Amino acid sequence: MLKLNNVHSFYGNIHALKGITLEVMEGEVISLIGANGAGKSTALMTTSGIVPAKRGSVEFKGEDITHMPPDEIVKKGICQVPEGRRIFSYLTVAENLDMGAFLRNDTRKIKTDMDYVYDLFPILAERKNQAGGTLSGGEQQMLAISRALMSHPKVLLLDEPSLGLAPIIVKQIFGIIKKINEEQKTTIFIVEQNANLALKAAHRGYVMENGLISLSDTGENLLANENVKKAYLGI
């Protein structure tokens, strides 16, 4: 469904992605793990068109989207939940969700999707008239995921969904991620430093080191890999 082919991306003179190749199949949960600064977030930013690839290509359902503007990529069905959530702080919860559906005009389905995210996160329904900036960190992450779901994505890109959250909230968020994948059949590509949770949630995983993919396997096999245990699981 989604493929990065020998992708190179830069921030100025910094060579962030050094020729990565990875695939995401329809219906999968894929996790990309690695140390801070390895290039994980850049892989998502390049996929969504925010940091364009200098070399290589990004394909979605067989179509080359490498140089497509980010809004057109969202229209195609790829939506990113950014690191740090980045909700619209002064808009209400309901208004944030409306913004997620900005590019859509299927009013009836938008209402159905909003009901679905309120079922996923009942606390958002309770606080739908509350400003997003007044929510807790965990609630803001729930809102950021819900806002992305309102675009009705085929592929959901999640950048560090556990960042800055209490362990009990992180466990809840990852439970919801699995539920979205199973119930909505949404393909999910997660970048995450919490390797244990990310690999437990994933069908397959990739390990990134210094802008390169160093290892790929099923989530289960990566959890059992001795090198992964030492480097990322603290075992």
Sine and cosine of phi, psi and omega as CSV:
sin_phi,cos_phi,sin_psi,cos_psi,sin_omega,cos_omega
0.00,0.00,-0.67,0.74,-0.01,-1.00
-0.74,-0.68,0.73,-0.69,-0.02,-1.00
-0.61,-0.79,0.75,-0.66,0.16,-0.99
-0.97,-0.26,0.84,-0.54,-0.08,-1.00
-0.92,-0.38,0.96,-0.29,0.09,-1.00
0.74,0.67,0.77,0.64,-0.12,-0.99
-0.99,0.12,0.76,-0.65,0.11,-0.99
-0.89,-0.46,0.78,-0.62,0.05,-1.00
-0.73,-0.68,0.52,-0.86,-0.07,-1.00
-0.76,-0.65,0.49,-0.87,0.29,-0.96
-0.92,-0.40,0.99,-0.16,-0.12,-0.99
0.89,0.46,-0.86,-0.51,0.02,-1.00
-1.00,-0.05,-0.02,1.00,-0.03,-1.00
-1.00,0.10,0.87,-0.50,-0.02,-1.00
-1.00,0.07,1.00,-0.05,-0.16,-0.99
-0.99,0.16,-0.70,0.71,0.07,-1.00
-0.92,-0.40,0.81,-0.59,-0.19,-0.98
-0.92,-0.39,0.65,0.76,0.04,-1.00
0.98,-0.19,0.78,0.62,-0.03,-1.00
-1.00,0.04,0.58,-0.81,0.09,-1.00
-0.77,-0.64,0.81,-0.58,0.06,-1.00
-0.45,-0.89,0.37,-0.93,-0.01,-1.00
-0.78,-0.62,0.57,-0.82,0.11,-0.99
-0.82,-0.57,0.89,-0.45,-0.01,-1.00
-1.00,0.04,0.44,-0.90,-0.02,-1.00
-0.86,0.51,0.74,-0.67,0.05,-1.00
1.00,0.05,-0.06,1.00,-0.03,-1.00
-1.00,0.08,0.37,-0.93,0.34,-0.94
-0.95,-0.32,0.87,-0.50,0.01,-1.00
-0.91,-0.41,0.72,-0.69,0.05,-1.00
-0.91,-0.43,0.71,-0.71,0.10,-1.00
-0.92,-0.40,0.91,-0.41,-0.04,-1.00
-0.91,-0.41,0.26,-0.97,0.01,-1.00
0.34,-0.94,0.16,-0.99,-0.01,-1.00
-0.94,0.34,0.29,-0.96,0.08,-1.00
-0.87,0.50,0.76,-0.65,0.00,-1.00
1.00,0.04,0.09,1.00,-0.03,-1.00
-0.96,0.27,-0.35,0.94,-0.01,-1.00
0.91,-0.41,0.16,0.99,-0.08,-1.00
-0.88,0.47,-0.79,0.62,-0.03,-1.00
-0.90,0.44,-0.56,0.83,0.03,-1.00
-0.89,0.46,-0.56,0.83,0.05,-1.00
-0.87,0.49,-0.66,0.75,0.05,-1.00
-0.94,0.33,-0.68,0.73,-0.03,-1.00
-0.89,0.45,-0.55,0.83,0.04,-1.00
-0.96,0.29,-0.64,0.77,0.04,-1.00
-0.86,0.51,-0.65,0.76,-0.06,-1.00
-1.00,0.01,0.07,1.00,0.12,-0.99
1.00,0.09,0.09,1.00,-0.04,-1.00
-0.98,0.19,-0.61,0.79,0.12,-0.99
-0.89,-0.45,1.00,-0.06,-0.12,-0.99
-0.88,0.47,0.59,-0.80,0.08,-1.00
-0.93,0.37,0.71,-0.70,0.08,-1.00
-0.99,0.13,-0.57,0.82,0.07,-1.00
-0.65,-0.76,0.35,-0.94,-0.05,-1.00
1.00,0.09,-0.15,-0.99,-0.05,-1.00
-0.56,-0.83,0.40,-0.91,0.12,-0.99
-0.88,-0.47,0.81,-0.59,-0.01,-1.00
-0.87,-0.49,0.66,-0.75,0.07,-1.00
-0.81,-0.59,0.90,-0.44,-0.04,-1.00
0.79,0.62,0.66,0.76,0.07,-1.00
1.00,0.09,-0.10,1.00,-0.02,-1.00
-0.99,-0.17,0.70,-0.71,0.04,-1.00
-0.97,0.25,0.90,-0.43,0.01,-1.00
-0.91,-0.41,0.28,0.96,-0.14,-0.99
-0.80,0.60,-0.70,0.72,-0.09,-1.00
-0.94,-0.34,0.34,0.94,0.01,-1.00
-0.98,0.18,0.64,-0.76,0.04,-1.00
-0.89,0.46,0.49,-0.87,-0.04,-1.00
-0.82,0.57,-0.63,0.78,-0.02,-1.00
-0.92,0.39,-0.55,0.84,0.05,-1.00
-0.94,0.34,-0.56,0.83,0.05,-1.00
-0.91,0.40,-0.63,0.78,0.08,-1.00
-0.88,0.47,-0.68,0.73,0.03,-1.00
-0.87,0.50,-0.55,0.84,0.02,-1.00
-0.94,0.35,-0.41,0.91,0.04,-1.00
0.85,-0.53,0.29,0.96,0.05,-1.00
-0.92,-0.39,0.84,-0.54,-0.02,-1.00
-0.74,-0.68,0.70,-0.72,-0.07,-1.00
-0.95,-0.31,0.70,-0.72,0.20,-0.98
-0.99,-0.14,0.95,-0.32,-0.17,-0.99
-0.96,0.28,0.38,-0.92,0.12,-0.99
-0.86,0.50,0.69,-0.72,0.00,-1.00
0.99,0.13,0.10,0.99,0.15,-0.99
0.97,0.26,-0.84,0.55,0.07,-1.00
0.80,0.61,0.74,0.68,0.12,-0.99
-0.96,0.28,0.18,-0.98,0.09,-1.00
-1.00,0.07,0.98,-0.18,-0.20,-0.98
-0.87,0.49,-0.57,0.82,-0.11,-0.99
-1.00,-0.03,-0.08,1.00,0.10,-1.00
-1.00,-0.04,0.46,-0.89,0.05,-1.00
-0.95,0.32,0.19,-0.98,0.07,-1.00
-0.83,0.56,-0.75,0.67,-0.02,-1.00
-0.88,0.47,-0.63,0.77,0.00,-1.00
-0.93,0.37,-0.60,0.80,0.10,-0.99
-0.86,0.51,-0.68,0.73,0.01,-1.00
-0.91,0.41,-0.63,0.78,0.07,-1.00
-0.87,0.50,-0.63,0.78,0.02,-1.00
-0.90,0.44,-0.56,0.83,0.05,-1.00
-0.88,0.47,-0.48,0.88,-0.01,-1.00
-0.99,-0.14,0.28,0.96,-0.14,-0.99
-0.83,0.56,-0.59,0.80,-0.07,-1.00
-1.00,0.04,0.05,1.00,-0.05,-1.00
-0.98,-0.22,0.40,-0.92,0.09,-1.00
-0.72,-0.70,0.19,0.98,0.02,-1.00
-1.00,0.03,0.98,0.19,-0.20,-0.98
-0.80,0.60,-0.69,0.72,-0.05,-1.00
-0.91,0.42,-0.67,0.74,0.00,-1.00
-0.94,0.34,-0.54,0.84,0.07,-1.00
-0.87,0.50,-0.70,0.72,0.03,-1.00
-0.88,0.47,-0.67,0.74,0.04,-1.00
-0.88,0.47,-0.69,0.73,-0.01,-1.00
-0.92,0.39,-0.59,0.81,0.04,-1.00
-0.92,0.39,-0.65,0.76,0.07,-1.00
-0.87,0.49,-0.62,0.79,-0.01,-1.00
-0.90,0.43,-0.71,0.70,-0.03,-1.00
-0.93,0.37,-0.51,0.86,0.08,-1.00
-0.93,0.36,-0.52,0.85,0.10,-0.99
-0.94,0.34,-0.62,0.79,0.04,-1.00
-0.90,0.43,-0.68,0.73,-0.09,-1.00
-0.80,-0.60,0.99,0.16,-0.05,-1.00
-0.83,0.56,-0.48,0.88,-0.01,-1.00
-0.89,0.45,-0.51,0.86,0.03,-1.00
-0.94,0.34,-0.59,0.81,0.07,-1.00
-0.90,0.44,-0.64,0.77,0.01,-1.00
-0.91,0.41,-0.49,0.87,-0.12,-0.99
-0.91,-0.42,0.43,0.90,-0.12,-0.99
-0.89,0.45,-0.39,0.92,0.02,-1.00
-0.99,-0.16,0.16,0.99,-0.03,-1.00
-0.99,-0.10,0.60,-0.80,0.03,-1.00
-0.89,0.46,0.69,-0.72,-0.04,-1.00
-0.84,0.54,-0.58,0.82,-0.04,-1.00
-0.93,0.38,-0.25,0.97,0.00,-1.00
-1.00,-0.03,-0.05,1.00,0.02,-1.00
-0.97,0.23,0.37,-0.93,0.11,-0.99
-0.94,0.34,0.20,-0.98,0.01,-1.00
-0.85,0.52,-0.68,0.73,0.01,-1.00
-0.90,0.43,-0.65,0.76,0.02,-1.00
-0.92,0.39,-0.59,0.81,0.06,-1.00
-0.91,0.41,-0.59,0.80,0.05,-1.00
-0.92,0.40,-0.64,0.77,0.08,-1.00
-0.87,0.49,-0.65,0.76,0.00,-1.00
-0.93,0.37,-0.65,0.76,0.00,-1.00
-0.89,0.45,-0.67,0.74,0.05,-1.00
-0.91,0.42,-0.69,0.72,-0.01,-1.00
-0.90,0.43,-0.65,0.76,0.03,-1.00
-0.86,0.51,-0.67,0.75,0.04,-1.00
-0.91,0.42,-0.63,0.77,0.01,-1.00
-0.89,0.45,-0.46,0.89,0.00,-1.00
-0.93,0.37,-0.25,0.97,0.11,-0.99
-0.99,0.14,-0.06,1.00,-0.02,-1.00
0.83,0.55,0.86,0.51,-0.12,-0.99
-0.97,0.26,0.49,-0.87,0.20,-0.98
-1.00,0.07,-0.55,0.83,0.07,-1.00
-0.79,-0.62,0.80,-0.60,0.02,-1.00
-0.96,-0.30,0.85,-0.52,0.03,-1.00
-0.99,-0.17,0.85,-0.52,-0.04,-1.00
-0.90,-0.43,0.88,-0.47,-0.04,-1.00
-0.97,-0.25,0.96,-0.29,0.04,-1.00
0.79,0.61,0.86,0.51,-0.03,-1.00
-0.90,0.43,-0.31,0.95,-0.02,-1.00
-1.00,-0.03,-0.08,1.00,-0.16,-0.99
-0.85,0.53,0.85,-0.53,0.11,-0.99
0.96,0.28,0.21,0.98,-0.06,-1.00
-0.96,-0.28,0.48,-0.88,0.06,-1.00
-0.91,0.41,0.53,-0.85,-0.05,-1.00
-0.80,0.60,-0.63,0.78,-0.02,-1.00
-0.92,0.40,-0.57,0.82,0.04,-1.00
-0.95,0.30,-0.63,0.77,0.03,-1.00
-0.86,0.50,-0.69,0.72,0.01,-1.00
-0.88,0.48,-0.65,0.76,0.02,-1.00
-0.91,0.43,-0.69,0.72,-0.01,-1.00
-0.88,0.48,-0.70,0.71,-0.02,-1.00
-0.94,0.35,-0.50,0.86,0.11,-0.99
-0.90,0.44,-0.65,0.76,0.03,-1.00
-0.93,0.38,-0.62,0.78,0.04,-1.00
-0.85,0.52,-0.71,0.70,0.04,-1.00
-0.90,0.44,-0.62,0.79,0.00,-1.00
-0.90,0.43,-0.68,0.74,0.03,-1.00
-0.87,0.49,-0.69,0.72,0.01,-1.00
-0.88,0.47,-0.69,0.73,-0.08,-1.00
-0.97,0.23,-0.67,0.74,-0.09,-1.00
-0.99,0.13,-0.68,0.73,-0.06,-1.00
-1.00,-0.09,-0.13,0.99,-0.06,-1.00
0.86,0.51,0.46,0.89,0.01,-1.00
-0.97,0.22,0.77,-0.64,0.09,-1.00
-0.97,0.25,0.70,-0.71,-0.12,-0.99
-0.77,-0.64,0.74,-0.67,0.02,-1.00
-0.86,-0.51,0.93,-0.35,-0.10,-1.00
-0.95,-0.31,0.75,-0.66,0.23,-0.97
-0.96,-0.27,0.79,-0.62,-0.16,-0.99
-0.37,-0.93,0.66,-0.75,0.10,-0.99
-1.00,0.09,-0.39,0.92,0.07,-1.00
-0.98,0.20,0.99,0.12,-0.15,-0.99
-0.89,0.46,-0.58,0.81,-0.04,-1.00
-0.87,0.49,-0.80,0.60,0.00,-1.00
-0.92,0.39,-0.65,0.76,-0.04,-1.00
-0.89,0.46,-0.68,0.73,-0.03,-1.00
-0.97,0.25,-0.52,0.86,0.07,-1.00
-0.91,0.42,-0.53,0.85,-0.02,-1.00
-0.99,0.12,-0.26,0.97,-0.21,-0.98
-0.99,-0.10,0.57,-0.82,0.22,-0.98
-0.96,0.30,-0.70,0.71,0.05,-1.00
-0.68,-0.73,0.33,-0.94,0.01,-1.00
-0.62,-0.78,0.37,-0.93,0.09,-1.00
-0.81,-0.59,0.57,-0.82,0.09,-1.00
-0.94,-0.35,0.77,-0.64,-0.02,-1.00
-0.91,-0.40,0.71,-0.71,0.07,-1.00
-0.68,-0.73,0.83,-0.55,0.09,-1.00
0.77,0.64,0.72,0.70,0.08,-1.00
0.98,0.18,0.16,0.99,-0.01,-1.00
-0.77,-0.63,0.50,-0.87,0.14,-0.99
-0.99,0.15,0.87,-0.50,-0.05,-1.00
-0.98,-0.20,-0.30,0.96,-0.09,-1.00
-0.30,-0.95,0.58,-0.82,0.13,-0.99
-0.55,-0.84,0.57,-0.82,-0.02,-1.00
-0.11,-0.99,-0.06,-1.00,0.13,-0.99
-0.92,0.40,0.39,-0.92,0.05,-1.00
-0.84,0.54,-0.67,0.74,-0.02,-1.00
-0.89,0.46,-0.70,0.71,-0.02,-1.00
-0.93,0.37,-0.60,0.80,0.04,-1.00
-0.92,0.40,-0.59,0.80,0.06,-1.00
-0.88,0.47,-0.51,0.86,-0.03,-1.00
-1.00,-0.02,-0.15,0.99,-0.05,-1.00
-0.94,0.33,0.79,-0.62,-0.08,-1.00
-0.89,0.45,-0.63,0.78,0.02,-1.00
-0.91,0.41,-0.64,0.77,0.06,-1.00
-0.91,0.41,-0.67,0.75,0.03,-1.00
-0.85,0.53,-0.73,0.69,-0.05,-1.00
-0.93,0.36,-0.67,0.74,-0.13,-0.99
-0.99,0.13,-0.57,0.82,-0.19,-0.98
-0.81,-0.58,-0.29,0.96,-0.06,-1.00
-0.95,-0.31,-0.07,1.00,0.02,-1.00
0.91,0.41,0.51,0.86,-0.02,-1.00
-0.93,-0.35,0.00,0.00,0.00,0.00
